[in-house]
Amino acid sequence: MAKAGKYAAFGLALLLATWILPGHAQQPAPEQDLLDIWQMALQRDPIYAASRAGREAEQEKIPQARARLLPYISADAVAEQSDRRRISGMNDSRSDGRALWSLTLTQPIIDLRAWGGLEQAEYIAGLADIQQANAYQDLLLRVSQAYFDVLAAQDTLRALRAQKAAIDTQLRAARQGFELGSTTIADTYEAQSRLDLINANELQAENLLQLSRDQLARLINERPGRLATLPSDTALPAPTPNRLTDWMDQSRQSSLEVTYAELTARIAETQIEIAKAERYPRLSLQAQTGSATDRGLYETNNGPRSLNSSVGLQLSIPIFTGGGISSVVREQTSRLQQARYSLENARRQAVEATQRHFSGVTSGLAQISALQAAERSSLASLQANQTGYEVGVRVNIDVLNAQQQLYETQRGLARARYDTLMNGLRLKASSGILTDQDIVAINELLSD
């Protein structure tokens, strides 16, 4: 006994040394919260990066359109050498050389089509800004959804394992009761069938958790670590303002889809003006200077050299274009009507999405309260059935049903909490006011 005590003391000292020594200390993996995931996704998500690059490309349409209103200079140069021989007697030949260059400056003075193109380019750049803002909101939603999907999968797996442990305990009790003769073999079969079903559900839940983590990893380009969770006693905020009409007015005016459709309609309007401008005259200032040298054209083989300069106005007036301009105007007028109908549809869709997500938040909060009450009732029912089973007034199937009801309620409660938070984010997105501050606000609700 003394020798065994000595070994036990030595083992305890070794275990303590393992905990204390820095080289052997087991450090927990760093925890990541929603804000950490968002910041990584903002830098690494390829979809958002592609949208940002596309926006920068569309901004270049403004200087390209402005360049058509600014002066431009072109330079031309020609160098020629010709050798001519007579057919009769190839010895009689003549070589001619010619060289010239010119420098031309053109400054548009009146070009309504170019001015319309500049206005249209500014609208196109505005469209790119809207698309970039929409991609930003979309990334916020995708990150939040992927994060909550992982938490929901973890909650589901945790509830299934707790239910599995409870069923396993009930199975052992049924086997013991059958051995003592107090229960029938049917209780054992019933508990075993529930356990087998839970094992299958557990495998499915593990696969779902893996897929959810893979989806989150795709956004941040690395495997996520331990995630901060949403405590079960956290009160979720109601929408602010808590009136549907306010949200509908906001979405009707500020929804990104509505703004995008409005800019598209304005582009169609400018396209009509650009098409009409094809009928108007164009006036530009043109200045040119150049030099020409001819050699071999004269017997002295020493041709003249000239330097010419000119300044003038160039006026171009289209008279007849075969009806092409009128056809383009009619085409763009129909395009404008199409854009206006799309704008009206965008307003209706924004209002409908706002109504759906506002209802999702309010009904989600009510559903959470109802499921919390159902969880308390299910827990009380389980405890009562377990007590009744122990005293013989309840059978095994009653306890198993009470267990299943409790854990299904817990899984539904967890899913309802995440869905309510996502509906709150989508409500703001449909109104065009979703920002990273909403991520910060949700992140404050999370804990270890």
C-alpha positions in Angstrom: 0.0 0.0 0.0 2.9 2.4 0.8 4.5 1.6 -2.5 1.2 2.2 -4.4 0.8 5.5 -2.5 4.3 6.5 -3.6 3.5 5.8 -7.2 0.2 7.7 -7.0 2.0 10.7 -5.5 4.6 10.6 -8.2 2.0 10.4 -10.9 0.1 13.3 -9.4 3.3 15.4 -9.3 4.1 14.5 -12.9 0.6 15.5 -14.0 0.9 18.9 -12.2 4.3 19.5 -13.9 2.7 18.8 -17.2 0.1 21.5 -16.6 2.6 24.0 -15.3 5.5 23.7 -17.8 5.0 26.1 -20.7 6.3 23.7 -23.2 3.6 21.1 -22.4 0.7 23.4 -21.5 -2.5 22.7 -23.5 -3.6 26.1 -24.9 -7.2 26.2 -26.1 -7.8 27.2 -29.7 -8.5 30.9 -30.1 -12.2 31.6 -30.3 -13.7 33.5 -33.3 -16.8 35.6 -33.1 -19.0 37.0 -35.9 -17.0 40.2 -36.2 -13.8 38.2 -36.7 -15.3 36.1 -39.4 -16.8 39.2 -41.1 -13.4 41.0 -41.2 -11.7 38.0 -42.7 -14.5 37.5 -45.3 -14.3 41.2 -46.2 -10.6 40.7 -47.2 -10.8 37.2 -48.7 -14.2 36.6 -50.3 -13.7 36.3 -54.1 -17.3 37.3 -54.9 -17.0 40.7 -53.1 -13.4 41.2 -54.5 -14.8 40.7 -58.1 -17.5 43.2 -57.4 -15.0 45.7 -56.2 -12.8 45.3 -59.3 -15.9 45.6 -61.5 -16.8 48.8 -59.8 -13.4 50.3 -60.3 -13.6 49.3 -64.0 -16.9 51.1 -64.5 -15.6 54.3 -62.9 -13.2 54.6 -65.9 -16.2 55.3 -68.2 -16.3 58.9 -66.8 -12.8 60.0 -68.0 -13.4 58.1 -71.2 -16.6 60.1 -71.9 -15.0 63.3 -70.8 -12.1 62.7 -73.2 -14.5 63.2 -76.1 -15.0 66.8 -75.0 -11.3 67.7 -74.5 -8.8 68.5 -77.2 -6.8 65.7 -78.8 -3.7 65.8 -80.9 -2.8 63.4 -83.6 0.5 63.0 -85.5 0.9 61.5 -89.0 4.1 60.7 -90.9 4.7 59.3 -94.3 8.0 58.2 -96.0 8.0 56.8 -99.5 10.7 55.6 -101.9 9.9 54.6 -105.5 12.2 53.3 -108.2 11.0 53.4 -111.8 12.7 51.8 -114.8 11.8 51.9 -118.5 11.0 48.5 -120.1 13.3 49.2 -123.1 16.7 49.4 -121.6 16.6 48.8 -118.0 19.5 51.1 -117.5 17.3 54.2 -117.6 15.9 54.5 -114.1 14.6 57.2 -111.8 14.3 57.1 -108.0 11.8 59.3 -106.2 11.6 60.0 -102.4 8.9 61.7 -100.5 8.5 62.4 -96.8 5.9 64.4 -94.9 4.6 64.8 -91.4 1.6 66.6 -89.9 0.4 67.5 -86.4 -3.3 68.1 -86.0 -5.1 69.5 -83.0 -8.9 69.1 -82.7 -11.1 70.8 -80.0 -14.8 70.0 -80.0 -16.9 73.1 -79.5 -20.5 72.0 -80.0 -21.1 68.2 -79.6 -24.4 67.5 -77.8 -23.9 63.7 -78.3 -20.6 63.8 -76.4 -22.2 65.8 -73.5 -25.0 63.2 -73.3 -22.4 60.5 -73.3 -20.7 62.1 -70.3 -24.0 62.3 -68.4 -24.7 58.7 -69.2 -21.2 57.6 -68.0 -21.8 59.3 -64.7 -25.1 57.3 -64.3 -23.3 54.1 -65.3 -20.6 54.8 -62.6 -23.5 55.3 -60.2 -24.9 51.9 -61.1 -21.5 50.4 -60.3 -21.6 52.1 -56.9 -25.0 50.6 -56.2 -23.8 47.2 -57.3 -20.8 47.5 -55.0 -23.1 48.5 -52.1 -25.4 45.5 -52.9 -22.4 43.2 -52.9 -21.4 44.6 -49.5 -24.8 43.9 -48.1 -24.9 40.5 -49.7 -21.6 39.6 -48.1 -22.9 40.7 -44.7 -25.9 38.4 -45.1 -23.8 35.4 -46.5 -21.4 35.7 -43.6 -24.1 35.9 -41.0 -26.1 33.0 -42.5 -23.0 30.8 -42.7 -22.1 31.6 -39.1 -25.6 30.9 -37.8 -25.8 27.7 -39.8 -22.7 26.4 -38.0 -24.2 27.4 -34.7 -27.5 25.7 -35.5 -25.8 22.6 -36.7 -23.8 22.5 -33.4 -27.0 22.9 -31.4 -28.7 20.2 -33.3 -25.8 17.8 -32.8 -25.6 18.7 -29.1 -29.3 18.1 -28.6 -29.2 14.8 -30.4 -26.3 13.6 -28.3 -28.1 14.6 -25.1 -31.2 12.8 -26.4 -29.0 9.8 -27.2 -27.6 9.7 -23.7 -31.1 9.9 -22.2 -32.3 7.1 -24.4 -29.3 5.0 -23.6 -30.1 5.5 -19.9 -33.7 4.5 -20.5 -32.5 1.4 -22.5 -30.4 0.2 -19.6 -33.4 0.8 -17.2 -35.6 -1.2 -19.5 -33.1 -4.1 -19.7 -32.7 -4.1 -16.0 -36.5 -4.1 -15.5 -36.9 -7.0 -17.9 -34.3 -9.0 -16.0 -36.1 -8.3 -12.8 -39.4 -9.2 -14.4 -41.0 -5.8 -13.8 -41.2 -4.9 -17.5 -41.7 -6.7 -20.8 -39.2 -7.1 -23.6 -41.2 -4.6 -25.6 -39.8 -1.7 -23.6 -36.3 -2.8 -24.5 -37.1 -3.1 -28.2 -38.8 0.3 -28.1 -35.8 2.0 -26.5 -33.3 0.2 -28.8 -35.2 1.3 -31.9 -35.2 4.9 -30.7 -31.4 4.6 -30.0 -30.8 3.3 -33.5 -32.7 6.1 -35.1 -30.8 8.7 -33.0 -27.6 7.1 -34.2 -28.6 7.6 -37.8 -29.7 11.2 -37.1 -26.4 11.9 -35.3 -24.5 10.9 -38.4 -26.6 13.1 -40.5 -26.1 16.0 -38.0 -22.4 15.5 -38.0 -22.3 15.7 -41.8 -24.5 18.8 -41.8 -22.1 20.4 -39.3 -19.2 19.6 -41.5 -20.9 21.1 -44.6 -21.8 24.2 -42.7 -18.2 24.7 -41.6 -17.0 24.1 -45.2 -19.4 26.8 -46.3 -18.0 29.2 -43.7 -14.4 28.2 -44.7 -15.1 29.1 -48.3 -15.9 32.7 -47.2 -12.7 33.2 -45.1 -10.4 30.8 -47.0 -9.5 28.9 -43.8 -11.0 26.4 -41.4 -13.0 28.3 -38.7 -12.0 27.7 -35.1 -14.3 27.7 -32.1 -17.2 30.0 -32.6 -18.8 32.3 -30.1 -22.4 31.1 -29.5 -25.7 32.8 -28.7 -26.7 32.2 -25.1 -30.1 30.7 -24.7 -31.2 33.4 -22.3 -30.3 36.3 -24.5 -33.2 38.5 -25.4 -33.3 39.3 -29.1 -34.1 43.0 -30.1 -37.3 44.0 -31.8 -37.1 45.9 -35.1 -36.6 49.7 -34.6 -38.9 51.4 -35.5 -41.4 48.7 -34.7 -43.9 49.9 -37.3 -44.3 48.2 -40.7 -45.4 51.4 -42.5 -42.1 53.1 -41.6 -40.1 50.2 -43.0 -42.2 50.1 -46.2 -41.6 53.8 -46.8 -37.9 53.4 -46.2 -37.6 50.4 -48.6 -39.7 52.2 -51.3 -37.3 55.1 -51.3 -33.9 53.7 -50.3 -33.8 50.1 -51.3 -30.7 49.4 -53.4 -32.8 47.5 -56.0 -35.1 50.5 -56.3 -32.1 52.9 -56.6 -30.6 50.7 -59.2 -33.8 50.6 -61.3 -34.1 54.5 -61.0 -30.6 54.9 -62.4 -31.3 52.5 -65.2 -34.3 54.6 -66.1 -32.2 57.7 -66.2 -29.7 56.0 -68.4 -32.5 55.2 -70.8 -33.5 58.8 -70.8 -30.0 60.0 -71.6 -29.8 57.4 -74.4 -32.8 59.0 -76.0 -31.1 62.4 -75.9 -27.9 60.9 -77.3 -29.9 59.4 -80.2 -31.6 62.8 -80.9 -28.3 64.6 -80.8 -27.3 62.7 -83.9 -29.5 65.2 -85.8 -27.7 68.2 -84.5 -24.7 69.9 -86.1 -21.2 69.4 -84.6 -18.6 72.2 -84.5 -15.0 71.8 -83.7 -11.8 73.8 -83.9 -9.0 72.3 -86.0 -5.4 73.4 -86.2 -2.8 71.7 -88.3 0.8 72.1 -89.2 3.1 69.9 -91.2 6.1 69.6 -93.6 6.7 67.8 -96.9 9.9 67.1 -98.8 10.1 65.8 -102.4 13.4 64.6 -103.9 14.0 63.1 -107.3 11.0 64.7 -108.9 13.2 67.3 -110.6 16.3 67.0 -112.7 18.4 68.7 -110.0 17.4 65.9 -107.6 16.8 68.6 -105.0 13.0 69.1 -104.6 11.3 71.8 -102.6 10.6 71.6 -98.9 7.3 73.1 -97.6 5.9 74.0 -94.1 2.2 74.5 -94.0 0.0 75.6 -91.0 -3.8 76.1 -90.9 -6.5 77.0 -88.3 -10.2 76.7 -88.9 -13.6 75.6 -87.8 -15.2 72.4 -89.0 -19.0 72.1 -89.1 -20.7 68.8 -89.7 -24.5 68.8 -90.3 -26.3 65.4 -90.9 -29.0 65.9 -93.5 -30.4 62.5 -94.3 -29.4 59.2 -92.6 -31.9 56.9 -94.1 -34.3 56.9 -91.1 -31.7 55.3 -88.9 -31.7 58.1 -86.3 -35.5 58.0 -86.0 -35.4 54.2 -85.5 -32.9 54.5 -82.7 -35.0 57.2 -81.0 -38.0 54.9 -81.1 -36.0 52.0 -79.8 -34.7 53.9 -76.9 -38.1 55.2 -76.1 -39.3 51.7 -75.8 -36.3 50.9 -73.6 -37.3 53.8 -71.3 -40.8 52.4 -70.9 -39.3 49.0 -70.1 -37.0 50.6 -67.5 -39.9 52.4 -65.9 -41.9 49.2 -65.6 -38.9 47.5 -64.1 -38.6 50.4 -61.6 -42.2 49.9 -60.5 -41.6 46.2 -60.1 -38.5 46.9 -58.0 -40.6 49.1 -55.7 -43.2 46.4 -55.3 -40.6 43.7 -54.7 -38.9 45.9 -52.1 -42.1 46.5 -50.2 -43.0 42.8 -50.4 -39.6 41.8 -49.1 -39.9 44.3 -46.3 -43.3 43.0 -45.2 -42.0 39.4 -45.3 -38.9 40.1 -43.2 -40.7 42.4 -40.8 -43.2 39.6 -40.3 -40.4 37.2 -39.9 -38.9 39.2 -37.1 -42.1 39.9 -35.2 -43.5 36.3 -35.6 -40.0 34.9 -34.8 -40.0 36.8 -31.5 -43.4 35.4 -30.7 -42.4 31.9 -31.7 -39.3 32.1 -29.5 -41.5 33.0 -26.5 -43.9 30.2 -27.3 -41.1 27.7 -27.7 -39.5 28.8 -24.5 -42.8 28.1 -22.7 -43.0 24.8 -24.6 -39.5 23.9 -23.5 -40.4 24.5 -19.8 -43.5 22.4 -20.2 -41.7 19.6 -22.0 -39.0 19.5 -19.3 -41.7 19.3 -16.6 -43.5 16.6 -18.6 -40.3 14.6 -18.9 -39.5 14.8 -15.2 -43.1 13.8 -14.4 -43.0 10.8 -16.8 -39.6 9.7 -15.4 -41.0 9.8 -11.9 -44.1 8.0 -12.9 -42.0 5.3 -14.7 -40.0 4.8 -11.5 -43.1 4.3 -9.4 -44.8 2.2 -12.1 -47.6 4.4 -13.2 -45.9 5.3 -16.6 -44.4 3.0 -19.2 -41.2 3.3 -21.1 -42.8 4.7 -24.3 -44.2 7.6 -22.3 -40.7 8.6 -21.1 -39.2 8.2 -24.6 -42.0 10.4 -26.2 -41.4 13.1 -23.5 -37.7 13.0 -24.2 -38.2 13.4 -28.0 -40.6 16.2 -27.5 -38.2 18.1 -25.2 -35.2 17.8 -27.6 -37.2 18.6 -30.7 -38.5 21.7 -28.9 -34.9 22.7 -28.0 -33.7 22.3 -31.6 -36.7 24.3 -32.9 -36.0 27.1 -30.4 -32.4 27.4 -31.4 -33.3 27.5 -35.1 -36.0 30.1 -34.4 -33.5 32.4 -32.7 -31.1 32.3 -35.6 -33.8 32.8 -38.2 -35.1 35.8 -36.3 -31.7 37.4 -36.3 -31.3 36.8 -40.0 -34.8 38.2 -40.8 -33.7 41.3 -38.9 -30.6 41.7 -41.1 -32.6 41.0 -44.2 -35.2 43.6 -43.2 -32.5 46.3 -43.1 -31.0 45.0 -46.3 -34.3 45.3 -48.1 -34.5 48.9 -46.9 -30.9 49.7 -48.0 -29.6 50.5 -44.5 -27.7 47.3 -43.6 -24.1 48.1 -42.4 -21.3 46.5 -40.5 -22.6 48.1 -37.4 -25.4 45.6 -37.4 -22.8 42.9 -37.3 -21.2 44.6 -34.3 -24.6 44.8 -32.5 -25.3 41.1 -33.1 -21.7 40.2 -32.1 -22.3 41.8 -28.7 -25.0 39.2 -28.1 -22.6 36.3 -28.5 -20.5 34.8 -25.8 -18.2 31.9 -25.1 
